[in-house]
Amino acid sequence: MSGKGKAVTDLSTEEKIKEAARKVFTQKGYAATRTRDIAEAAGINLALLNYYFRSKQKLFELVMAEKLQKYFGVLAPVLNDAATSLEAKVESIASKYIDLIIENPELPLFVLSEVRNNPEHFIKLTEKVDFMNQSVFLQQIAKKRPDIHPSHFLVSLLGLCLFPFIMKPAFIRIANLKEKAFIEMMLERKKLIPVWMKAILKTKSVLPVI
C-alpha cells in the first residue's frame, strides 16, 4: 500500500474510533465506558484501538475537547465583539446556541453528565477557557446593570437556551409534542429569548448593590 493510501486508511480508522467514542461516551459517560465498548461500536478489535489511542482517558479528552470547542466556540466570538451592542449579542447567542443544539442534540446532556460525574476532567479541559471573565459582553452588562452580578445575566440567558433541550424527553411527553413541533418551538425561542432578556435589562433590581 502506498504512503498516501495508508494515510487515508489510518484517517478512516481514527475517525471510526472517534465517532464510536462520541456515541458510547454520550450514552454511558466516561466512568461506565470500557475501551472494549468503543472498539465493538467501531467494528474493530481492541488491539487496533489501543494502537491508535493508548488509553480511554486520552480518547475521552479528545472527544470532550471537541464537544467543548463546539460548546464554547459559539460564545467566544460573540462575547468579545466590541463592535456589537449588548442587545445584538443576546440575539446572536440565542440564535447560534439553539441552532447548535438542534444540530448536536446530545451535546448538552453529554457536557452536563461529565461536569457532574467527572468534574476533574471538565476542569482540566476548561482551565484555559478564560475569555468569559474579561469579555466585552460582561463589561457591557456591568455598565448597563451595575446593580446585579453580570454572571446572573449570562447564566439566565444560557439556561433559557439549554434547559428545554435537557428536559426534552419529559417536555415533549407532558406537552404531547412531536419532534417537528418541538423543533418549531425551539426556533421560536430564538426570537422570544432576546425579548425576555431585554426586559431583564430594563427591570430595576430589588436587590441591594453589593
FENFENNOR-V332711 format. One record per residue. N is the residue number from 0. RES is the residue in three letters. OMEGA is omega in whole degrees, 0 to 359 (NA if undefined). BURIAL is I if it has 24 or more other ideal C-beta (glycine too) atoms within 12 Angstrom, else O. Layout:
BEGIN
N_RES_OMEGA_BURIAL / N_RES_OMEGA_BURIAL
END
This chain:
BEGIN
0_MET_180_O / 1_SER_179_O / 2_GLY_179_O / 3_LYS_179_O / 4_GLY_179_O / 5_LYS_180_O / 6_ALA_179_O / 7_VAL_179_O / 8_THR_179_O / 9_ASP_180_O / 10_LEU_179_O / 11_SER_180_O / 12_THR_179_I / 13_GLU_180_O / 14_GLU_177_O / 15_LYS_180_I / 16_ILE_181_I / 17_LYS_179_I / 18_GLU_177_O / 19_ALA_180_I / 20_ALA_178_I / 21_ARG_183_I / 22_LYS_185_O / 23_VAL_178_I / 24_PHE_179_I / 25_THR_182_I / 26_GLN_189_O / 27_LYS_187_I / 28_GLY_184_I / 29_TYR_188_I / 30_ALA_185_O / 31_ALA_182_O / 32_THR_173_I / 33_ARG_177_O / 34_THR_178_I / 35_ARG_177_O / 36_ASP_181_I / 37_ILE_179_I / 38_ALA_179_I / 39_GLU_179_O / 40_ALA_180_I / 41_ALA_180_I / 42_GLY_180_O / 43_ILE_177_I / 44_ASN_185_O / 45_LEU_180_O / 46_ALA_180_O / 47_LEU_177_O / 48_LEU_181_I / 49_ASN_177_O / 50_TYR_182_O / 51_TYR_182_I / 52_PHE_191_I / 53_ARG_182_O / 54_SER_176_O / 55_LYS_182_I / 56_GLN_179_O / 57_LYS_180_O / 58_LEU_179_I / 59_PHE_181_I / 60_GLU_177_I / 61_LEU_180_I / 62_VAL_181_I / 63_MET_179_I / 64_ALA_177_I / 65_GLU_180_I / 66_LYS_182_I / 67_LEU_177_I / 68_GLN_176_O / 69_LYS_185_I / 70_TYR_182_I / 71_PHE_182_I / 72_GLY_177_O / 73_VAL_186_I / 74_LEU_192_I / 75_ALA_182_I / 76_PRO_182_O / 77_VAL_184_I / 78_LEU_185_I / 79_ASN_178_O / 80_ASP_182_O / 81_ALA_185_O / 82_ALA_183_O / 83_THR_180_O / 84_SER_177_O / 85_LEU_180_I / 86_GLU_178_I / 87_ALA_178_O / 88_LYS_179_I / 89_VAL_179_I / 90_GLU_182_I / 91_SER_180_I / 92_ILE_180_I / 93_ALA_182_I / 94_SER_183_I / 95_LYS_182_I / 96_TYR_180_I / 97_ILE_176_I / 98_ASP_180_O / 99_LEU_184_I / 100_ILE_175_I / 101_ILE_179_I / 102_GLU_181_O / 103_ASN_187_I / 104_PRO_181_O / 105_GLU_189_I / 106_LEU_183_I / 107_PRO_182_I / 108_LEU_179_I / 109_PHE_181_I / 110_VAL_181_I / 111_LEU_180_I / 112_SER_182_I / 113_GLU_175_I / 114_VAL_182_O / 115_ARG_188_O / 116_ASN_181_O / 117_ASN_183_I / 118_PRO_181_O / 119_GLU_177_O / 120_HIS_182_I / 121_PHE_181_I / 122_ILE_180_O / 123_LYS_184_O / 124_LEU_183_I / 125_THR_186_I / 126_GLU_179_O / 127_LYS_180_O / 128_VAL_185_O / 129_ASP_183_O / 130_PHE_188_O / 131_MET_186_I / 132_ASN_182_O / 133_GLN_187_O / 134_SER_175_I / 135_VAL_181_I / 136_PHE_181_I / 137_LEU_176_I / 138_GLN_179_O / 139_GLN_178_I / 140_ILE_180_I / 141_ALA_179_I / 142_LYS_182_O / 143_LYS_182_I / 144_ARG_182_I / 145_PRO_182_O / 146_ASP_178_O / 147_ILE_177_I / 148_HIS_183_O / 149_PRO_181_I / 150_SER_177_O / 151_HIS_182_O / 152_PHE_182_I / 153_LEU_179_I / 154_VAL_179_O / 155_SER_179_I / 156_LEU_181_I / 157_LEU_178_I / 158_GLY_178_I / 159_LEU_178_I / 160_CYS_191_I / 161_LEU_190_I / 162_PHE_180_I / 163_PRO_179_I / 164_PHE_178_I / 165_ILE_182_O / 166_MET_187_O / 167_LYS_182_I / 168_PRO_179_O / 169_ALA_184_O / 170_PHE_182_O / 171_ILE_178_O / 172_ARG_181_O / 173_ILE_182_O / 174_ALA_179_O / 175_ASN_183_O / 176_LEU_169_O / 177_LYS_182_O / 178_GLU_181_O / 179_LYS_180_O / 180_ALA_178_O / 181_PHE_180_I / 182_ILE_179_O / 183_GLU_177_O / 184_MET_180_I / 185_MET_177_I / 186_LEU_177_O / 187_GLU_179_O / 188_ARG_177_I / 189_LYS_178_I / 190_LYS_185_O / 191_LEU_184_O / 192_ILE_177_I / 193_PRO_178_I / 194_VAL_181_O / 195_TRP_182_O / 196_MET_176_I / 197_LYS_177_I / 198_ALA_178_O / 199_ILE_181_I / 200_LEU_183_I / 201_LYS_184_O / 202_THR_180_O / 203_LYS_182_O / 204_SER_176_O / 205_VAL_181_O / 206_LEU_177_O / 207_PRO_177_O / 208_VAL_182_O / 209_ILE_NA_O
END
